[in-house]
Every structure is written in structure tokens, then in C-alpha cells.
Amino acid sequence: MNGLGASARRIGKGLLVVACIVAMASQGTAVAAPNVDHASTSYVVRTEEADDVAMTAFVHSAAMDRTIPLKILRSPDRTAPSPTLYLLNGAGGGIDGMDWYTQTDVVSFFADKNVNVVTPVGGAYSYYTDWQHDDPVLGRNKWETFLTRELPPLLDELLKTNGRNVIAGISMAATSVLNLAAHNPGLFRAVGSYSGCASTTDPLGRAYVKTVASLALGTDVTNMWGPDGDPDWIRNDAVLNAEKLRGTALYISNGSGKAGASDTLDGTNPNGPGFVLLNQMVVGGAIEVATGDCTRRLKSVLEKLDIPAHFELRDRGTHSWGYWQDDLHNSWPIFERALAG
């Protein structure tokens, strides 16, 4: 979205998140895919290479019956198989112009890192989970199936990986990555959860999840995990299922909501840097307060269970990309050790 109207709508959506929480408590060479049974098999449709490292792969998901673009940074050292970092975008799914590639230094940061970085484009407001029913707005969402069953073997073959994976995500996806790891033991050796709400069953956490999903105006949130009493809400509560994270290296972060080092006039936006800063201070600050409550409860539970985790709880910082870039940098040593072990 471009222009003042689009940016205003983005801030309006952010304010809706806060209000509802409170109220409720380059193109390249195309490579064709082999002949396959399209109805029952996921497969790589084609790839487009931007350069020797960056590429886009288009992968058909049998579970969702649609093709998902993946932004990929290949390991710079391909003399031997490399591990993979699944790096997920936030509520907009990367189709709103707010993603790891446009908002951070992800390309330069991983230029000398021996890892493949894979980011799906899509999944807006889906929580990257398997929805119980098709939705009139979002269609069929079987993101957990795609990310944990369909995609890994295809990437292992396409990128010639060593089968070792870690996963990280921001905001909405910071909830998702914890659940994806808990539901699929051994698939991800480490998790980075940046500014997310791990709880989905207490009043605040449930309100937060419902509000984010309903930002796709017209969607029926009960199509995701059912009504409030449905077991799927409990299954996707990382606080209640914290024991399932034992053995996974964890980096979990959150700011206080107060303006910090990354809340400056350096942001880019068609309406000027002042508009970005206003968005971060008003919307991002309030959202970070809400996710902070969830994060502290997860910390308390992990400590009671004696499950090791690195918590980065900043005394300042809003719900914004500058802090998530810092988190990616800070969590990389944890990921690197997990991938090497």
C-alpha cells in the first residue's frame, strides 16, 4: 500500500489491535518442476535466481492447493550441505511491504553465514497454523502442514541441506514458531520468538490472537481453532505446553513499549519519517506492552519447569523492526550453536 491513505489504514489497523485487546481483556531463469500428481503432492513449481545467493522458489502446497513464493538466501559456502533458518514475517505475511528483506539488513548479515535462509511470502493473519475450516476471506490455511511436512523435504533436495533447522518469527509469527517447534519435536533445533504472545487461552492472549486474525476484515476467527472451548486453543498455547519445548534452544524477546534506541526519525515511509515514528510510538508501543505480559508469563513457566531459555527483556523498545533486527543478530549465536551440535 502506498500513500497517505494506505499508511493511515495501517495505523488504523494497529490501533484496532490495541483497542480490541483492551476491550476484550528481480527475475531470473525459471526451472520447471518434474511431472507429478498435482492433486496429492507438493512440489517446486519453478525457481528464479536473482544472483548467486538470492533466489525465489515457488512451491505448490497440496494441503492448501496453492503455490507459495519463498524468498531464499542460499548459504555462501555450498561445498558441503548447510543448515536452514526458517524466518517468518509478521501479521501481514510479507505481502504488505513490511518484511525481513525491506526492513532489515538480513541480506548483508547472512552474507558470510553458513546457513540457508528461507522466508515464505504469504500467510497474512493466519498464525501460520492449520485452520479447522476454510475461511471466506483467507481461504484454506494449512500452514503448519506446509512448513513442517511438505516444505522441509523439498528444501532439503532443492538446497542440498544437511537437514538441520532453526526457526524464528516476529509478532504474530513469534507465537507460531513456538507452536511449530512444540508440535514437531526434533524438526527445529532452536527457536527465536521476537515480540510475540505465547499464551492463547487466557483472556488477554485470546483477545490478542482473535484481534490479529480478524484484521483480515470479514474473516471468521472460529474457522481457525474453533470456539473458545475447543481443544485447539489449548494445543496452540505455548505457555500451557511449555514442557514440549524442552531440549529446544530458545531465544525469546520483548520490549517495554517505551521509546528506545530504534524509535527515531530514520524510518522510511512515503509520508516521511515522522509518520513512521508516530506509528511506532502509538501503535507499536501499546502492542509491545500487551505482548510483554504474555512473554513474562512464558518466562515464569519455563523457569518453574527448569527449561533453559534466553530472554531478552528490554526496558525500552516498541513493536518495530529495528528491535527485531537486533534480535536476529543477538539470537544468531544461539542458532549457530544449535545447528552445529
C-alpha positions in Angstrom: 0.0 0.0 0.0 1.3 3.5 -0.9 0.3 7.0 0.0 -1.2 8.7 3.0 -4.4 6.8 2.9 -2.7 3.4 2.9 -0.4 4.4 5.8 -3.4 5.8 7.7 -5.2 2.5 7.3 -2.1 0.7 8.6 -2.1 2.8 11.7 -5.8 2.3 12.0 -5.4 -1.4 11.9 -2.7 -1.2 14.6 -4.9 0.9 16.8 -7.7 -1.6 16.3 -5.4 -4.3 17.7 -4.8 -2.3 20.8 -8.4 -1.2 21.3 -9.7 -4.8 20.9 -7.1 -6.2 23.3 -8.1 -3.7 26.0 -11.8 -4.2 25.3 -11.6 -8.0 25.4 -9.4 -8.1 28.4 14.2 -9.4 -9.6 13.5 -12.0 -12.1 15.7 -14.9 -13.2 15.8 -18.2 -15.0 12.8 -20.4 -14.5 13.3 -24.1 -13.8 10.3 -26.3 -14.4 9.1 -28.9 -12.0 9.0 -32.6 -12.8 5.8 -34.4 -13.7 3.9 -35.0 -10.5 0.4 -35.8 -9.3 -0.6 -32.2 -8.6 -3.7 -33.1 -6.5 -1.8 -35.0 -3.8 1.8 -33.9 -4.0 3.6 -30.8 -3.0 6.4 -29.8 -5.4 8.7 -27.0 -6.6 6.9 -25.3 -9.4 9.9 -23.2 -10.5 12.8 -21.1 -9.2 14.0 -17.6 -10.1 17.6 -16.7 -9.4 18.4 -13.1 -8.7 22.1 -13.7 -8.2 24.4 -16.4 -6.9 22.8 -16.3 -3.4 19.3 -14.8 -3.6 16.5 -16.7 -5.3 12.7 -17.2 -5.2 11.2 -20.6 -5.2 7.6 -21.2 -6.0 6.3 -24.2 -4.1 2.9 -25.8 -4.6 1.3 -26.9 -1.4 -1.0 -29.9 -1.8 -2.6 -29.2 1.6 -3.6 -25.6 0.6 -3.9 -26.3 -3.1 -1.9 -23.1 -3.9 1.6 -22.0 -4.8 3.6 -20.2 -2.1 6.6 -18.0 -3.1 9.7 -18.4 -0.9 12.4 -15.8 -0.6 15.7 -17.7 -0.2 19.2 -16.7 0.6 21.5 -19.7 -0.1 24.5 -20.5 2.0 27.5 -18.8 0.5 29.5 -22.0 1.1 28.0 -24.8 -0.9 31.0 -27.1 -0.9 29.1 -29.1 1.8 25.4 -29.3 2.9 24.3 -26.4 5.0 21.5 -26.0 7.6 18.4 -23.9 7.2 16.8 -21.0 9.1 13.1 -20.6 8.5 12.5 -16.9 9.0 8.8 -15.9 9.2 7.2 -12.4 8.7 4.6 -10.9 10.9 0.8 -10.4 10.6 1.0 -9.1 7.0 2.8 -12.2 5.8 5.3 -10.1 3.9 2.8 -9.1 1.2 2.3 -5.7 2.7 5.8 -4.4 2.0 6.8 -4.9 5.6 9.1 -7.9 5.6 12.6 -9.0 6.6 14.1 -8.0 3.3 12.8 -4.5 3.1 13.0 -3.6 6.8 16.3 -5.2 8.0 19.8 -6.0 6.9 19.1 -9.7 6.6 20.9 -10.0 3.2 24.1 -8.4 4.3 24.0 -10.1 7.8 23.8 -13.6 6.4 26.3 -12.9 3.5 29.0 -14.7 5.5 26.9 -17.1 7.5 26.9 -20.8 6.6 23.1 -21.2 6.5 20.2 -21.1 4.1 17.5 -18.5 5.0 14.0 -19.3 3.8 11.1 -16.9 4.2 7.6 -17.7 2.9 5.6 -14.8 1.3 2.0 -15.2 2.4 0.1 -16.4 5.4 -1.3 -13.0 6.4 -3.3 -13.1 9.6 -3.2 -17.0 9.5 -0.9 -17.5 12.6 0.9 -20.0 10.3 -1.3 -22.7 11.7 -3.7 -25.4 10.3 -7.2 -23.9 10.4 -10.0 -26.2 11.1 -12.2 -24.9 8.2 -11.7 -22.9 5.0 -12.3 -19.1 5.6 -14.4 -16.9 3.3 -11.6 -14.3 3.3 -8.4 -16.2 3.9 -9.3 -19.4 2.1 -7.6 -22.6 3.1 -4.9 -22.3 5.7 -2.8 -25.4 6.4 0.4 -23.6 7.2 1.7 -25.9 9.8 1.4 -28.8 7.4 3.2 -26.8 4.7 6.0 -25.6 6.9 6.7 -28.8 8.8 5.7 -31.7 6.4 5.5 -30.5 2.9 8.3 -28.0 2.7 11.3 -29.4 4.6 12.0 -32.4 2.3 11.6 -30.2 -0.8 14.1 -27.6 0.6 16.5 -30.4 1.6 16.5 -31.5 -2.0 16.5 -28.1 -3.6 19.2 -26.6 -1.4 21.1 -29.7 -0.6 20.8 -29.1 3.1 22.1 -31.1 6.0 18.6 -31.5 7.5 19.3 -29.3 10.5 16.8 -26.5 11.0 16.0 -23.5 13.2 13.1 -21.1 13.1 12.4 -17.5 14.1 9.5 -15.1 13.7 8.2 -11.7 14.8 4.9 -10.6 16.3 2.1 -13.0 15.1 4.8 -15.4 13.9 6.6 -15.2 17.2 3.6 -17.2 18.6 3.6 -19.5 15.6 7.3 -20.6 15.9 6.9 -21.7 19.5 3.9 -23.9 18.5 5.6 -25.3 15.3 8.5 -26.4 17.4 6.4 -27.8 20.2 4.2 -29.8 17.8 7.1 -31.2 15.8 9.8 -32.3 18.2 13.2 -32.6 16.6 12.4 -30.6 13.5 13.7 -27.3 14.8 16.8 -27.2 17.0 16.3 -23.6 18.1 13.5 -21.1 18.1 13.6 -17.3 18.0 10.4 -15.7 19.2 10.5 -11.9 18.9 7.7 -9.8 20.5 5.0 -12.4 20.4 2.2 -13.6 22.7 2.8 -17.2 23.6 -0.5 -17.6 25.5 -3.7 -18.2 23.6 -6.2 -19.3 26.3 -6.1 -16.6 29.0 -8.4 -13.6 28.3 -5.7 -11.2 27.2 -3.9 -13.8 25.0 -7.1 -15.0 23.4 -8.2 -11.4 22.7 -4.8 -10.6 21.1 -5.0 -13.7 18.8 -8.6 -13.0 17.8 -7.9 -9.4 17.1 -4.8 -10.1 14.9 -6.6 -12.8 12.9 -9.7 -10.6 12.4 -7.7 -7.8 10.9 -8.5 -9.6 7.6 -11.9 -7.9 7.6 -14.7 -10.4 7.2 -12.7 -13.5 8.4 -14.4 -15.8 10.9 -11.8 -16.5 13.6 -13.7 -19.6 14.7 -12.5 -21.2 11.5 -9.0 -21.2 12.9 -9.1 -23.1 16.2 -12.9 -23.3 16.7 -14.9 -21.7 19.5 -13.3 -20.7 22.8 -13.7 -24.1 24.4 -12.1 -26.1 21.5 -9.0 -28.1 22.4 -7.1 -26.5 19.5 -6.9 -23.3 21.6 -5.1 -25.3 24.3 -2.9 -27.1 21.8 -1.6 -23.8 20.5 -0.9 -22.2 23.9 2.9 -22.4 24.3 2.6 -21.4 28.0 0.4 -24.5 28.7 2.6 -26.7 26.5 5.9 -25.3 27.6 7.2 -28.8 28.5 7.2 -29.7 24.8 9.9 -27.0 24.3 12.4 -28.8 26.5 15.5 -29.6 24.5 15.0 -26.8 22.0 17.3 -23.8 22.3 15.1 -20.8 22.9 15.7 -17.0 22.4 12.6 -15.0 23.4 12.4 -11.2 23.4 10.2 -8.3 24.1 10.4 -4.5 24.7 8.7 -2.5 27.4 6.7 -0.3 24.9 8.6 2.8 25.8 10.6 4.6 23.1 14.1 3.4 22.7 17.2 3.5 20.5 15.4 2.3 17.4 12.5 4.8 17.7 14.0 7.6 15.7 13.2 9.6 12.6 15.4 7.3 10.4 12.4 5.2 9.3 11.3 5.2 5.7 7.8 5.8 4.5 6.2 7.6 1.5 4.7 10.1 4.0 8.0 10.9 5.7 9.9 9.6 8.7 7.7 11.4 11.2 4.8 9.2 10.1 6.8 6.0 10.8 7.9 7.3 14.3 4.3 8.1 15.2 3.2 4.6 14.2 5.9 3.0 16.3 5.3 5.2 19.3 1.5 5.0 19.4 0.7 1.6 17.9 4.0 -0.3 18.4 4.3 0.9 22.0 0.9 -0.3 23.0 1.2 -3.7 21.2 4.6 -4.3 22.9 3.0 -3.8 26.3 0.5 -6.5 25.5 3.0 -9.0 24.2 5.2 -8.2 27.1 2.6 -9.6 29.5 2.5 -12.8 27.6 6.3 -13.1 27.4 6.7 -12.6 31.2 4.2 -15.4 31.8 6.1 -17.7 29.5 9.3 -16.9 31.3 7.8 -17.7 34.6 6.5 -21.1 33.4 9.8 -22.1 31.8 11.7 -21.2 35.0 9.4 -23.3 37.1 9.9 -26.2 34.7 13.7 -25.6 34.7 13.7 -25.3 30.9 16.7 -23.2 29.7 15.8 -20.1 27.7 17.5 -16.8 26.8 15.1 -14.0 27.5 15.9 -10.5 26.1 13.5 -8.3 28.1 14.4 -4.7 27.1 13.5 -1.8 29.4 12.7 0.2 26.3 11.6 -0.6 22.8 8.4 -0.7 20.7 6.8 -3.3 18.4 9.1 -2.5 15.4 11.7 -3.7 13.0 14.8 -2.1 14.5 14.5 -4.2 17.6 13.7 -7.4 15.6 16.9 -6.8 13.6 18.8 -6.6 16.8 17.1 -9.8 18.0 18.1 -11.7 14.8 21.7 -10.6 15.3 21.6 -11.5 19.0 20.0 -14.8 18.6 22.2 -16.0 15.7 25.0 -17.3 18.1 22.4 -19.4 19.8 21.1 -20.7 16.5 24.6 -21.4 15.2 25.5 -23.5 18.3 22.3 -25.5 18.0 22.9 -26.1 14.3 26.4 -27.3 14.9 25.6 -29.6 17.8 
